Amino acid sequence: MSVIAEIIDTLENKIGKLFLKIKSLEKNNQELHIELKNAAVLIQNQSKEIEALKTQLETLKIANALLGSDDNKRDTKLKINSIIREIDYCIAQLSD
């Protein structure tokens, strides 16, 4: 009978260790989920910031082109021609 008792004690110890290991892994899993959510929020915020900066950069490029900086003379001419075409289109639409 003592052999069976020892086997049962050994099994109880192993099961107890398994439960502790499971709890530890569940806690680790929860921490990783929280970290993942935080990383996703950070990535989303950074993506929005990148888009805002791209828009701002494009606006600054257009402003520089319209100001006629020496570096962007060709771009300035193209932008002015584009604006003139848009104005002509609007005038044509109003005439009809």
mmCIF file as gemmi writes it, N, C-alpha and C atoms, coordinates in Angstrom:
data_model
loop_
_atom_site.group_PDB
_atom_site.id
_atom_site.type_symbol
_atom_site.label_atom_id
_atom_site.label_alt_id
_atom_site.label_comp_id
_atom_site.label_asym_id
_atom_site.label_entity_id
_atom_site.label_seq_id
_atom_site.pdbx_PDB_ins_code
_atom_site.Cartn_x
_atom_site.Cartn_y
_atom_site.Cartn_z
_atom_site.occupancy
_atom_site.B_iso_or_equiv
_atom_site.pdbx_formal_charge
_atom_site.auth_seq_id
_atom_site.auth_asym_id
_atom_site.pdbx_PDB_model_num
ATOM 1 N N . MET Axp A 1 ? 0.811 -1.184 0 1 0 ? 1 A 1
ATOM 2 C CA . MET Axp A 1 ? 0 0 0 1 0 ? 1 A 1
ATOM 3 C C . MET Axp A 1 ? 0.858 1.253 0 1 0 ? 1 A 1
ATOM 4 N N . SER Axp A 2 ? 2.025 1.169 0.6 1 0 ? 2 A 1
ATOM 5 C CA . SER Axp A 2 ? 2.884 2.339 0.654 1 0 ? 2 A 1
ATOM 6 C C . SER Axp A 2 ? 3.401 2.719 -0.724 1 0 ? 2 A 1
ATOM 7 N N . VAL Axp A 3 ? 3.554 1.753 -1.623 1 0 ? 3 A 1
ATOM 8 C CA . VAL Axp A 3 ? 4.01 2.035 -2.982 1 0 ? 3 A 1
ATOM 9 C C . VAL Axp A 3 ? 2.951 2.844 -3.723 1 0 ? 3 A 1
ATOM 10 N N . ILE Axp A 4 ? 1.702 2.463 -3.542 1 0 ? 4 A 1
ATOM 11 C CA . ILE Axp A 4 ? 0.604 3.197 -4.19 1 0 ? 4 A 1
ATOM 12 C C . ILE Axp A 4 ? 0.521 4.612 -3.617 1 0 ? 4 A 1
ATOM 13 N N . ALA Axp A 5 ? 0.725 4.753 -2.322 1 0 ? 5 A 1
ATOM 14 C CA . ALA Axp A 5 ? 0.691 6.07 -1.687 1 0 ? 5 A 1
ATOM 15 C C . ALA Axp A 5 ? 1.815 6.947 -2.221 1 0 ? 5 A 1
ATOM 16 N N . GLU Axp A 6 ? 2.979 6.379 -2.41 1 0 ? 6 A 1
ATOM 17 C CA . GLU Axp A 6 ? 4.104 7.147 -2.964 1 0 ? 6 A 1
ATOM 18 C C . GLU Axp A 6 ? 3.809 7.586 -4.399 1 0 ? 6 A 1
ATOM 19 N N . ILE Axp A 7 ? 3.219 6.695 -5.175 1 0 ? 7 A 1
ATOM 20 C CA . ILE Axp A 7 ? 2.866 7.031 -6.562 1 0 ? 7 A 1
ATOM 21 C C . ILE Axp A 7 ? 1.828 8.151 -6.586 1 0 ? 7 A 1
ATOM 22 N N . ILE Axp A 8 ? 0.859 8.064 -5.691 1 0 ? 8 A 1
ATOM 23 C CA . ILE Axp A 8 ? -0.167 9.103 -5.615 1 0 ? 8 A 1
ATOM 24 C C . ILE Axp A 8 ? 0.449 10.425 -5.191 1 0 ? 8 A 1
ATOM 25 N N . ASP Axp A 9 ? 1.332 10.397 -4.199 1 0 ? 9 A 1
ATOM 26 C CA . ASP Axp A 9 ? 2.009 11.63 -3.766 1 0 ? 9 A 1
ATOM 27 C C . ASP Axp A 9 ? 2.832 12.239 -4.908 1 0 ? 9 A 1
ATOM 28 N N . THR Axp A 10 ? 3.536 11.375 -5.627 1 0 ? 10 A 1
ATOM 29 C CA . THR Axp A 10 ? 4.334 11.851 -6.761 1 0 ? 10 A 1
ATOM 30 C C . THR Axp A 10 ? 3.438 12.484 -7.818 1 0 ? 10 A 1
ATOM 31 N N . LEU Axp A 11 ? 2.313 11.831 -8.11 1 0 ? 11 A 1
ATOM 32 C CA . LEU Axp A 11 ? 1.371 12.386 -9.091 1 0 ? 11 A 1
ATOM 33 C C . LEU Axp A 11 ? 0.789 13.712 -8.614 1 0 ? 11 A 1
ATOM 34 N N . GLU Axp A 12 ? 0.453 13.792 -7.33 1 0 ? 12 A 1
ATOM 35 C CA . GLU Axp A 12 ? -0.082 15.051 -6.788 1 0 ? 12 A 1
ATOM 36 C C . GLU Axp A 12 ? 0.942 16.17 -6.907 1 0 ? 12 A 1
ATOM 37 N N . ASN Axp A 13 ? 2.196 15.875 -6.621 1 0 ? 13 A 1
ATOM 38 C CA . ASN Axp A 13 ? 3.255 16.885 -6.751 1 0 ? 13 A 1
ATOM 39 C C . ASN Axp A 13 ? 3.417 17.334 -8.195 1 0 ? 13 A 1
ATOM 40 N N . LYS Axp A 14 ? 3.405 16.36 -9.097 1 0 ? 14 A 1
ATOM 41 C CA . LYS Axp A 14 ? 3.56 16.707 -10.518 1 0 ? 14 A 1
ATOM 42 C C . LYS Axp A 14 ? 2.37 17.509 -11.016 1 0 ? 14 A 1
ATOM 43 N N . ILE Axp A 15 ? 1.177 17.115 -10.594 1 0 ? 15 A 1
ATOM 44 C CA . ILE Axp A 15 ? -0.021 17.86 -11 1 0 ? 15 A 1
ATOM 45 C C . ILE Axp A 15 ? 0.021 19.277 -10.424 1 0 ? 15 A 1
ATOM 46 N N . GLY Axp A 16 ? 0.457 19.41 -9.177 1 0 ? 16 A 1
ATOM 47 C CA . GLY Axp A 16 ? 0.588 20.741 -8.577 1 0 ? 16 A 1
ATOM 48 C C . GLY Axp A 16 ? 1.576 21.599 -9.348 1 0 ? 16 A 1
ATOM 49 N N . LYS Axp A 17 ? 2.701 21.005 -9.725 1 0 ? 17 A 1
ATOM 50 C CA . LYS Axp A 17 ? 3.693 21.749 -10.514 1 0 ? 17 A 1
ATOM 51 C C . LYS Axp A 17 ? 3.124 22.133 -11.876 1 0 ? 17 A 1
ATOM 52 N N . LEU Axp A 18 ? 2.339 21.222 -12.483 1 0 ? 18 A 1
ATOM 53 C CA . LEU Axp A 18 ? 1.716 21.535 -13.777 1 0 ? 18 A 1
ATOM 54 C C . LEU Axp A 18 ? 0.732 22.691 -13.656 1 0 ? 18 A 1
ATOM 55 N N . PHE Axp A 19 ? -0.054 22.703 -12.573 1 0 ? 19 A 1
ATOM 56 C CA . PHE Axp A 19 ? -0.988 23.813 -12.365 1 0 ? 19 A 1
ATOM 57 C C . PHE Axp A 19 ? -0.246 25.128 -12.19 1 0 ? 19 A 1
ATOM 58 N N . LEU Axp A 20 ? 0.837 25.111 -11.445 1 0 ? 20 A 1
ATOM 59 C CA . LEU Axp A 20 ? 1.637 26.327 -11.279 1 0 ? 20 A 1
ATOM 60 C C . LEU Axp A 20 ? 2.209 26.791 -12.617 1 0 ? 20 A 1
ATOM 61 N N . LYS Axp A 21 ? 2.67 25.818 -13.393 1 0 ? 21 A 1
ATOM 62 C CA . LYS Axp A 21 ? 3.223 26.144 -14.71 1 0 ? 21 A 1
ATOM 63 C C . LYS Axp A 21 ? 2.139 26.727 -15.612 1 0 ? 21 A 1
ATOM 64 N N . ILE Axp A 22 ? 0.935 26.151 -15.571 1 0 ? 22 A 1
ATOM 65 C CA . ILE Axp A 22 ? -0.185 26.652 -16.375 1 0 ? 22 A 1
ATOM 66 C C . ILE Axp A 22 ? -0.522 28.08 -15.967 1 0 ? 22 A 1
ATOM 67 N N . LYS Axp A 23 ? -0.606 28.336 -14.662 1 0 ? 23 A 1
ATOM 68 C CA . LYS Axp A 23 ? -0.911 29.695 -14.19 1 0 ? 23 A 1
ATOM 69 C C . LYS Axp A 23 ? 0.164 30.681 -14.632 1 0 ? 23 A 1
ATOM 70 N N . SER Axp A 24 ? 1.403 30.254 -14.548 1 0 ? 24 A 1
ATOM 71 C CA . SER Axp A 24 ? 2.511 31.114 -14.981 1 0 ? 24 A 1
ATOM 72 C C . SER Axp A 24 ? 2.41 31.41 -16.465 1 0 ? 24 A 1
ATOM 73 N N . LEU Axp A 25 ? 2.106 30.394 -17.254 1 0 ? 25 A 1
ATOM 74 C CA . LEU Axp A 25 ? 1.985 30.591 -18.705 1 0 ? 25 A 1
ATOM 75 C C . LEU Axp A 25 ? 0.774 31.461 -19.054 1 0 ? 25 A 1
ATOM 76 N N . GLU Axp A 26 ? -0.326 31.292 -18.323 1 0 ? 26 A 1
ATOM 77 C CA . GLU Axp A 26 ? -1.5 32.14 -18.562 1 0 ? 26 A 1
ATOM 78 C C . GLU Axp A 26 ? -1.191 33.603 -18.245 1 0 ? 26 A 1
ATOM 79 N N . LYS Axp A 27 ? -0.482 33.831 -17.153 1 0 ? 27 A 1
ATOM 80 C CA . LYS Axp A 27 ? -0.101 35.202 -16.79 1 0 ? 27 A 1
ATOM 81 C C . LYS Axp A 27 ? 0.815 35.794 -17.863 1 0 ? 27 A 1
ATOM 82 N N . ASN Axp A 28 ? 1.78 34.994 -18.3 1 0 ? 28 A 1
ATOM 83 C CA . ASN Axp A 28 ? 2.69 35.438 -19.356 1 0 ? 28 A 1
ATOM 84 C C . ASN Axp A 28 ? 1.918 35.743 -20.631 1 0 ? 28 A 1
ATOM 85 N N . ASN Axp A 29 ? 0.937 34.895 -20.943 1 0 ? 29 A 1
ATOM 86 C CA . ASN Axp A 29 ? 0.111 35.09 -22.133 1 0 ? 29 A 1
ATOM 87 C C . ASN Axp A 29 ? -0.672 36.395 -22.04 1 0 ? 29 A 1
ATOM 88 N N . GLN Axp A 30 ? -1.247 36.688 -20.876 1 0 ? 30 A 1
ATOM 89 C CA . GLN Axp A 30 ? -1.976 37.936 -20.684 1 0 ? 30 A 1
ATOM 90 C C . GLN Axp A 30 ? -1.058 39.144 -20.844 1 0 ? 30 A 1
ATOM 91 N N . GLU Axp A 31 ? 0.13 39.048 -20.285 1 0 ? 31 A 1
ATOM 92 C CA . GLU Axp A 31 ? 1.091 40.148 -20.419 1 0 ? 31 A 1
ATOM 93 C C . GLU Axp A 31 ? 1.468 40.368 -21.879 1 0 ? 31 A 1
ATOM 94 N N . LEU Axp A 32 ? 1.637 39.268 -22.603 1 0 ? 32 A 1
ATOM 95 C CA . LEU Axp A 32 ? 1.982 39.392 -24.019 1 0 ? 32 A 1
ATOM 96 C C . LEU Axp A 32 ? 0.822 39.982 -24.825 1 0 ? 32 A 1
ATOM 97 N N . HIS Axp A 33 ? -0.412 39.638 -24.463 1 0 ? 33 A 1
ATOM 98 C CA . HIS Axp A 33 ? -1.569 40.221 -25.146 1 0 ? 33 A 1
ATOM 99 C C . HIS Axp A 33 ? -1.634 41.726 -24.901 1 0 ? 33 A 1
ATOM 100 N N . ILE Axp A 34 ? -1.382 42.13 -23.672 1 0 ? 34 A 1
ATOM 101 C CA . ILE Axp A 34 ? -1.377 43.562 -23.351 1 0 ? 34 A 1
ATOM 102 C C . ILE Axp A 34 ? -0.272 44.276 -24.128 1 0 ? 34 A 1
ATOM 103 N N . GLU Axp A 35 ? 0.895 43.665 -24.159 1 0 ? 35 A 1
ATOM 104 C CA . GLU Axp A 35 ? 2.016 44.25 -24.893 1 0 ? 35 A 1
ATOM 105 C C . GLU Axp A 35 ? 1.698 44.351 -26.385 1 0 ? 35 A 1
ATOM 106 N N . LEU Axp A 36 ? 1.035 43.331 -26.913 1 0 ? 36 A 1
ATOM 107 C CA . LEU Axp A 36 ? 0.654 43.338 -28.329 1 0 ? 36 A 1
ATOM 108 C C . LEU Axp A 36 ? -0.345 44.447 -28.625 1 0 ? 36 A 1
ATOM 109 N N . LYS Axp A 37 ? -1.33 44.612 -27.743 1 0 ? 37 A 1
ATOM 110 C CA . LYS Axp A 37 ? -2.31 45.691 -27.933 1 0 ? 37 A 1
ATOM 111 C C . LYS Axp A 37 ? -1.631 47.054 -27.883 1 0 ? 37 A 1
ATOM 112 N N . ASN Axp A 38 ? -0.717 47.215 -26.929 1 0 ? 38 A 1
ATOM 113 C CA . ASN Axp A 38 ? 0.007 48.496 -26.824 1 0 ? 38 A 1
ATOM 114 C C . ASN Axp A 38 ? 0.834 48.757 -28.072 1 0 ? 38 A 1
ATOM 115 N N . ALA Axp A 39 ? 1.464 47.711 -28.586 1 0 ? 39 A 1
ATOM 116 C CA . ALA Axp A 39 ? 2.269 47.863 -29.803 1 0 ? 39 A 1
ATOM 117 C C . ALA Axp A 39 ? 1.378 48.212 -30.99 1 0 ? 39 A 1
ATOM 118 N N . ALA Axp A 40 ? 0.193 47.608 -31.061 1 0 ? 40 A 1
ATOM 119 C CA . ALA Axp A 40 ? -0.728 47.902 -32.159 1 0 ? 40 A 1
ATOM 120 C C . ALA Axp A 40 ? -1.191 49.352 -32.1 1 0 ? 40 A 1
ATOM 121 N N . VAL Axp A 41 ? -1.485 49.836 -30.904 1 0 ? 41 A 1
ATOM 122 C CA . VAL Axp A 41 ? -1.9 51.235 -30.736 1 0 ? 41 A 1
ATOM 123 C C . VAL Axp A 41 ? -0.751 52.166 -31.131 1 0 ? 41 A 1
ATOM 124 N N . LEU Axp A 42 ? 0.461 51.822 -30.712 1 0 ? 42 A 1
ATOM 125 C CA . LEU Axp A 42 ? 1.623 52.632 -31.06 1 0 ? 42 A 1
ATOM 126 C C . LEU Axp A 42 ? 1.831 52.674 -32.566 1 0 ? 42 A 1
ATOM 127 N N . ILE Axp A 43 ? 1.715 51.532 -33.212 1 0 ? 43 A 1
ATOM 128 C CA . ILE Axp A 43 ? 1.875 51.474 -34.671 1 0 ? 43 A 1
ATOM 129 C C . ILE Axp A 43 ? 0.8 52.307 -35.359 1 0 ? 43 A 1
ATOM 130 N N . GLN Axp A 44 ? -0.428 52.212 -34.878 1 0 ? 44 A 1
ATOM 131 C CA . GLN Axp A 44 ? -1.517 52.987 -35.473 1 0 ? 44 A 1
ATOM 132 C C . GLN Axp A 44 ? -1.261 54.486 -35.312 1 0 ? 44 A 1
ATOM 133 N N . ASN Axp A 45 ? -0.823 54.895 -34.129 1 0 ? 45 A 1
ATOM 134 C CA . ASN Axp A 45 ? -0.525 56.314 -33.901 1 0 ? 45 A 1
ATOM 135 C C . ASN Axp A 45 ? 0.622 56.787 -34.786 1 0 ? 45 A 1
ATOM 136 N N . GLN Axp A 46 ? 1.651 55.956 -34.912 1 0 ? 46 A 1
ATOM 137 C CA . GLN Axp A 46 ? 2.78 56.328 -35.751 1 0 ? 46 A 1
ATOM 138 C C . GLN Axp A 46 ? 2.38 56.39 -37.22 1 0 ? 46 A 1
ATOM 139 N N . SER Axp A 47 ? 1.491 55.503 -37.642 1 0 ? 47 A 1
ATOM 140 C CA . SER Axp A 47 ? 1.014 55.543 -39.032 1 0 ? 47 A 1
ATOM 141 C C . SER Axp A 47 ? 0.25 56.834 -39.298 1 0 ? 47 A 1
ATOM 142 N N . LYS Axp A 48 ? -0.589 57.23 -38.341 1 0 ? 48 A 1
ATOM 143 C CA . LYS Axp A 48 ? -1.327 58.491 -38.501 1 0 ? 48 A 1
ATOM 144 C C . LYS Axp A 48 ? -0.358 59.669 -38.561 1 0 ? 48 A 1
ATOM 145 N N . GLU Axp A 49 ? 0.655 59.627 -37.704 1 0 ? 49 A 1
ATOM 146 C CA . GLU Axp A 49 ? 1.647 60.708 -37.689 1 0 ? 49 A 1
ATOM 147 C C . GLU Axp A 49 ? 2.419 60.753 -39.004 1 0 ? 49 A 1
ATOM 148 N N . ILE Axp A 50 ? 2.76 59.587 -39.543 1 0 ? 50 A 1
ATOM 149 C CA . ILE Axp A 50 ? 3.474 59.526 -40.822 1 0 ? 50 A 1
ATOM 150 C C . ILE Axp A 50 ? 2.613 60.113 -41.927 1 0 ? 50 A 1
ATOM 151 N N . GLU Axp A 51 ? 1.324 59.754 -41.947 1 0 ? 51 A 1
ATOM 152 C CA . GLU Axp A 51 ? 0.427 60.302 -42.969 1 0 ? 51 A 1
ATOM 153 C C . GLU Axp A 51 ? 0.304 61.817 -42.842 1 0 ? 51 A 1
ATOM 154 N N . ALA Axp A 52 ? 0.211 62.307 -41.615 1 0 ? 52 A 1
ATOM 155 C CA . ALA Axp A 52 ? 0.125 63.755 -41.41 1 0 ? 52 A 1
ATOM 156 C C . ALA Axp A 52 ? 1.401 64.445 -41.883 1 0 ? 52 A 1
ATOM 157 N N . LEU Axp A 53 ? 2.538 63.824 -41.594 1 0 ? 53 A 1
ATOM 158 C CA . LEU Axp A 53 ? 3.814 64.413 -42.028 1 0 ? 53 A 1
ATOM 159 C C . LEU Axp A 53 ? 3.961 64.368 -43.549 1 0 ? 53 A 1
ATOM 160 N N . LYS Axp A 54 ? 3.478 63.296 -44.17 1 0 ? 54 A 1
ATOM 161 C CA . LYS Axp A 54 ? 3.516 63.227 -45.631 1 0 ? 54 A 1
ATOM 162 C C . LYS Axp A 54 ? 2.663 64.326 -46.243 1 0 ? 54 A 1
ATOM 163 N N . THR Axp A 55 ? 1.487 64.542 -45.67 1 0 ? 55 A 1
ATOM 164 C CA . THR Axp A 55 ? 0.605 65.595 -46.158 1 0 ? 55 A 1
ATOM 165 C C . THR Axp A 55 ? 1.264 66.96 -45.984 1 0 ? 55 A 1
ATOM 166 N N . GLN Axp A 56 ? 1.869 67.143 -44.821 1 0 ? 56 A 1
ATOM 167 C CA . GLN Axp A 56 ? 2.546 68.412 -44.559 1 0 ? 56 A 1
ATOM 168 C C . GLN Axp A 56 ? 3.714 68.61 -45.524 1 0 ? 56 A 1
ATOM 169 N N . LEU Axp A 57 ? 4.464 67.563 -45.797 1 0 ? 57 A 1
ATOM 170 C CA . LEU Axp A 57 ? 5.581 67.65 -46.729 1 0 ? 57 A 1
ATOM 171 C C . LEU Axp A 57 ? 5.091 68.013 -48.125 1 0 ? 57 A 1
ATOM 172 N N . GLU Axp A 58 ? 4.01 67.362 -48.558 1 0 ? 58 A 1
ATOM 173 C CA . GLU Axp A 58 ? 3.461 67.661 -49.882 1 0 ? 58 A 1
ATOM 174 C C . GLU Axp A 58 ? 2.982 69.106 -49.948 1 0 ? 58 A 1
ATOM 175 N N . THR Axp A 59 ? 2.365 69.579 -48.893 1 0 ? 59 A 1
ATOM 176 C CA . THR Axp A 59 ? 1.913 70.965 -48.84 1 0 ? 59 A 1
ATOM 177 C C . THR Axp A 59 ? 3.093 71.929 -48.919 1 0 ? 59 A 1
ATOM 178 N N . LEU Axp A 60 ? 4.151 71.606 -48.201 1 0 ? 60 A 1
ATOM 179 C CA . LEU Axp A 60 ? 5.34 72.456 -48.246 1 0 ? 60 A 1
ATOM 180 C C . LEU Axp A 60 ? 5.996 72.441 -49.626 1 0 ? 60 A 1
ATOM 181 N N . LYS Axp A 61 ? 6.001 71.28 -50.268 1 0 ? 61 A 1
ATOM 182 C CA . LYS Axp A 61 ? 6.551 71.208 -51.621 1 0 ? 61 A 1
ATOM 183 C C . LYS Axp A 61 ? 5.748 72.076 -52.575 1 0 ? 61 A 1
ATOM 184 N N . ILE Axp A 62 ? 4.418 72.004 -52.461 1 0 ? 62 A 1
ATOM 185 C CA . ILE Axp A 62 ? 3.554 72.82 -53.328 1 0 ? 62 A 1
ATOM 186 C C . ILE Axp A 62 ? 3.772 74.298 -53.038 1 0 ? 62 A 1
ATOM 187 N N . ALA Axp A 63 ? 3.871 74.656 -51.751 1 0 ? 63 A 1
ATOM 188 C CA . ALA Axp A 63 ? 4.092 76.058 -51.395 1 0 ? 63 A 1
ATOM 189 C C . ALA Axp A 63 ? 5.419 76.546 -51.957 1 0 ? 63 A 1
ATOM 190 N N . ASN Axp A 64 ? 6.466 75.734 -51.845 1 0 ? 64 A 1
ATOM 191 C CA . ASN Axp A 64 ? 7.765 76.109 -52.41 1 0 ? 64 A 1
ATOM 192 C C . ASN Axp A 64 ? 7.695 76.23 -53.92 1 0 ? 64 A 1
ATOM 193 N N . ALA Axp A 65 ? 6.958 75.32 -54.539 1 0 ? 65 A 1
ATOM 194 C CA . ALA Axp A 65 ? 6.83 75.375 -55.996 1 0 ? 65 A 1
ATOM 195 C C . ALA Axp A 65 ? 6.098 76.638 -56.425 1 0 ? 65 A 1
ATOM 196 N N . LEU Axp A 66 ? 5.052 76.983 -55.705 1 0 ? 66 A 1
ATOM 197 C CA . LEU Axp A 66 ? 4.279 78.176 -56.055 1 0 ? 66 A 1
ATOM 198 C C . LEU Axp A 66 ? 5.032 79.46 -55.733 1 0 ? 66 A 1
ATOM 199 N N . LEU Axp A 67 ? 5.931 79.402 -54.781 1 0 ? 67 A 1
ATOM 200 C CA . LEU Axp A 67 ? 6.731 80.582 -54.47 1 0 ? 67 A 1
ATOM 201 C C . LEU Axp A 67 ? 7.81 80.806 -55.527 1 0 ? 67 A 1
ATOM 202 N N . GLY Axp A 68 ? 8.05 79.804 -56.318 1 0 ? 68 A 1
ATOM 203 C CA . GLY Axp A 68 ? 8.994 79.954 -57.406 1 0 ? 68 A 1
ATOM 204 C C . GLY Axp A 68 ? 10.443 79.827 -56.996 1 0 ? 68 A 1
ATOM 205 N N . SER Axp A 69 ? 10.717 78.931 -56.1 1 0 ? 69 A 1
ATOM 206 C CA . SER Axp A 69 ? 12.106 78.745 -55.699 1 0 ? 69 A 1
ATOM 207 C C . SER Axp A 69 ? 12.909 78.239 -56.894 1 0 ? 69 A 1
ATOM 208 N N . ASP Axp A 70 ? 14.182 78.551 -56.927 1 0 ? 70 A 1
ATOM 209 C CA . ASP Axp A 70 ? 15.031 78.18 -58.052 1 0 ? 70 A 1
ATOM 210 C C . ASP Axp A 70 ? 15.115 76.667 -58.243 1 0 ? 70 A 1
ATOM 211 N N . ASP Axp A 71 ? 15.016 75.937 -57.167 1 0 ? 71 A 1
ATOM 212 C CA . ASP Axp A 71 ? 15.113 74.483 -57.253 1 0 ? 71 A 1
ATOM 213 C C . ASP Axp A 71 ? 13.914 73.861 -57.954 1 0 ? 71 A 1
ATOM 214 N N . ASN Axp A 72 ? 12.771 74.515 -57.883 1 0 ? 72 A 1
ATOM 215 C CA . ASN Axp A 72 ? 11.534 73.905 -58.367 1 0 ? 72 A 1
ATOM 216 C C . ASN Axp A 72 ? 10.867 74.705 -59.488 1 0 ? 72 A 1
ATOM 217 N N . LYS Axp A 73 ? 11.63 75.324 -60.366 1 0 ? 73 A 1
ATOM 218 C CA . LYS Axp A 73 ? 11.013 76.129 -61.42 1 0 ? 73 A 1
ATOM 219 C C . LYS Axp A 73 ? 10.12 75.283 -62.316 1 0 ? 73 A 1
ATOM 220 N N . ARG Axp A 74 ? 10.601 74.117 -62.692 1 0 ? 74 A 1
ATOM 221 C CA . ARG Axp A 74 ? 9.804 73.236 -63.565 1 0 ? 74 A 1
ATOM 222 C C . ARG Axp A 74 ? 8.523 72.812 -62.852 1 0 ? 74 A 1
ATOM 223 N N . ASP Axp A 75 ? 8.654 72.432 -61.584 1 0 ? 75 A 1
ATOM 224 C CA . ASP Axp A 75 ? 7.474 72.034 -60.806 1 0 ? 75 A 1
ATOM 225 C C . ASP Axp A 75 ? 6.5 73.198 -60.661 1 0 ? 75 A 1
ATOM 226 N N . THR Axp A 76 ? 7.048 74.406 -60.499 1 0 ? 76 A 1
ATOM 227 C CA . THR Axp A 76 ? 6.208 75.591 -60.373 1 0 ? 76 A 1
ATOM 228 C C . THR Axp A 76 ? 5.405 75.81 -61.647 1 0 ? 76 A 1
ATOM 229 N N . LYS Axp A 77 ? 6.068 75.706 -62.784 1 0 ? 77 A 1
ATOM 230 C CA . LYS Axp A 77 ? 5.377 75.892 -64.064 1 0 ? 77 A 1
ATOM 231 C C . LYS Axp A 77 ? 4.296 74.837 -64.251 1 0 ? 77 A 1
ATOM 232 N N . LEU Axp A 78 ? 4.611 73.6 -63.932 1 0 ? 78 A 1
ATOM 233 C CA . LEU Axp A 78 ? 3.628 72.526 -64.077 1 0 ? 78 A 1
ATOM 234 C C . LEU Axp A 78 ? 2.424 72.736 -63.156 1 0 ? 78 A 1
ATOM 235 N N . LYS Axp A 79 ? 2.677 73.177 -61.951 1 0 ? 79 A 1
ATOM 236 C CA . LYS Axp A 79 ? 1.585 73.409 -60.999 1 0 ? 79 A 1
ATOM 237 C C . LYS Axp A 79 ? 0.722 74.571 -61.457 1 0 ? 79 A 1
ATOM 238 N N . ILE Axp A 80 ? 1.349 75.634 -61.934 1 0 ? 80 A 1
ATOM 239 C CA . ILE Axp A 80 ? 0.58 76.787 -62.426 1 0 ? 80 A 1
ATOM 240 C C . ILE Axp A 80 ? -0.259 76.379 -63.626 1 0 ? 80 A 1
ATOM 241 N N . ASN Axp A 81 ? 0.323 75.609 -64.549 1 0 ? 81 A 1
ATOM 242 C CA . ASN Axp A 81 ? -0.443 75.139 -65.702 1 0 ? 81 A 1
ATOM 243 C C . ASN Axp A 81 ? -1.616 74.258 -65.267 1 0 ? 81 A 1
ATOM 244 N N . SER Axp A 82 ? -1.4 73.437 -64.276 1 0 ? 82 A 1
ATOM 245 C CA . SER Axp A 82 ? -2.462 72.582 -63.761 1 0 ? 82 A 1
ATOM 246 C C . SER Axp A 82 ? -3.59 73.431 -63.165 1 0 ? 82 A 1
ATOM 247 N N . ILE Axp A 83 ? -3.23 74.443 -62.421 1 0 ? 83 A 1
ATOM 248 C CA . ILE Axp A 83 ? -4.235 75.327 -61.816 1 0 ? 83 A 1
ATOM 249 C C . ILE Axp A 83 ? -5.003 76.074 -62.897 1 0 ? 83 A 1
ATOM 250 N N . ILE Axp A 84 ? -4.301 76.531 -63.934 1 0 ? 84 A 1
ATOM 251 C CA . ILE Axp A 84 ? -4.954 77.245 -65.033 1 0 ? 84 A 1
ATOM 252 C C . ILE Axp A 84 ? -5.94 76.325 -65.737 1 0 ? 84 A 1
ATOM 253 N N . ARG Axp A 85 ? -5.554 75.065 -65.975 1 0 ? 85 A 1
ATOM 254 C CA . ARG Axp A 85 ? -6.471 74.109 -66.607 1 0 ? 85 A 1
ATOM 255 C C . ARG Axp A 85 ? -7.715 73.893 -65.744 1 0 ? 85 A 1
ATOM 256 N N . GLU Axp A 86 ? -7.519 73.802 -64.427 1 0 ? 86 A 1
ATOM 257 C CA . GLU Axp A 86 ? -8.655 73.63 -63.534 1 0 ? 86 A 1
ATOM 258 C C . GLU Axp A 86 ? -9.577 74.839 -63.583 1 0 ? 86 A 1
ATOM 259 N N . ILE Axp A 87 ? -9.007 76.031 -63.625 1 0 ? 87 A 1
ATOM 260 C CA . ILE Axp A 87 ? -9.807 77.261 -63.705 1 0 ? 87 A 1
ATOM 261 C C . ILE Axp A 87 ? -10.561 77.304 -65.023 1 0 ? 87 A 1
ATOM 262 N N . ASP Axp A 88 ? -9.886 76.972 -66.118 1 0 ? 88 A 1
ATOM 263 C CA . ASP Axp A 88 ? -10.544 76.944 -67.427 1 0 ? 88 A 1
ATOM 264 C C . ASP Axp A 88 ? -11.703 75.947 -67.427 1 0 ? 88 A 1
ATOM 265 N N . TYR Axp A 89 ? -11.502 74.792 -66.809 1 0 ? 89 A 1
ATOM 266 C CA . TYR Axp A 89 ? -12.563 73.787 -66.738 1 0 ? 89 A 1
ATOM 267 C C . TYR Axp A 89 ? -13.759 74.32 -65.943 1 0 ? 89 A 1
ATOM 268 N N . CYS Axp A 90 ? -13.477 75 -64.844 1 0 ? 90 A 1
ATOM 269 C CA . CYS Axp A 90 ? -14.545 75.568 -64.025 1 0 ? 90 A 1
ATOM 270 C C . CYS Axp A 90 ? -15.31 76.647 -64.791 1 0 ? 90 A 1
ATOM 271 N N . ILE Axp A 91 ? -14.583 77.478 -65.52 1 0 ? 91 A 1
ATOM 272 C CA . ILE Axp A 91 ? -15.228 78.53 -66.319 1 0 ? 91 A 1
ATOM 273 C C . ILE Axp A 91 ? -16.097 77.886 -67.391 1 0 ? 91 A 1
ATOM 274 N N . ALA Axp A 92 ? -15.584 76.844 -68.033 1 0 ? 92 A 1
ATOM 275 C CA . ALA Axp A 92 ? -16.368 76.16 -69.063 1 0 ? 92 A 1
ATOM 276 C C . ALA Axp A 92 ? -17.628 75.541 -68.467 1 0 ? 92 A 1
ATOM 277 N N . GLN Axp A 93 ? -17.531 74.994 -67.273 1 0 ? 93 A 1
ATOM 278 C CA . GLN Axp A 93 ? -18.701 74.395 -66.619 1 0 ? 93 A 1
ATOM 279 C C . GLN Axp A 93 ? -19.723 75.476 -66.265 1 0 ? 93 A 1
ATOM 280 N N . LEU Axp A 94 ? -19.248 76.65 -65.839 1 0 ? 94 A 1
ATOM 281 C CA . LEU Axp A 94 ? -20.16 77.746 -65.498 1 0 ? 94 A 1
ATOM 282 C C . LEU Axp A 94 ? -20.802 78.33 -66.746 1 0 ? 94 A 1
ATOM 283 N N . SER Axp A 95 ? -20.132 78.269 -67.872 1 0 ? 95 A 1
ATOM 284 C CA . SER Axp A 95 ? -20.666 78.831 -69.117 1 0 ? 95 A 1
ATOM 285 C C . SER Axp A 95 ? -21.813 77.999 -69.651 1 0 ? 95 A 1
ATOM 286 N N . ASP Axp A 96 ? -21.771 76.71 -69.393 1 0 ? 96 A 1
ATOM 287 C CA . ASP Axp A 96 ? -22.809 75.819 -69.945 1 0 ? 96 A 1
ATOM 288 C C . ASP Axp A 96 ? -24.114 75.939 -69.266 1 0 ? 96 A 1
